[in-house]
Amino acid sequence: MDENPTGDEADHSEIIFELHEELAATAERPVEQTPSRYIGEAEAIAADLIDAPTDRELIRNRATHIVSLLENVKETGDQAATERVETAKTLATKLSSEDPPD
């Protein structure tokens, strides 16, 4: 595996890391139980993506799953957590909408 990712790979890595950080930060907040389940599952998928191969199709599929999970989170019971979830959803949407190479 290449230790120095190039352009798109580095961009994906940065977005994935930021996505995971946003979701992980909600663990420090007083989030209601039901939203916490969705956020926790999304965080686990994001954590897997950090070490995943740079397969764009895989990234896109998992990011789509994260978006689907986070769509279930309307309120967390904590404004800061809700903002982080919205940021994470935006990042996951960006990853899920990027087309794989031809």
CORGIVEN-V189403 format. One line per field, one symbol per residue. ss: DSSP state (a for helix, b for strand, c for the rest). burial: 1 if it has 24 or more other C-alpha atoms within 12 Angstrom, else 0. A space follows every 50 residues. Layout:
BEGIN
ss=???
burial=???
END
This chain:
BEGIN
ss=ccccccaaaaaaaaaaaaaaaaaaaaaaccccaaaaaaaaaaaaaaaaaa cccccaaaaaaaaaaaaaaaacccccccaaaaaaaaaaaaaaaaaaaccc cc
burial=00000000100110111111111111101010001101111111111011 00010101111111111011001011000011111111111111110000 00
END
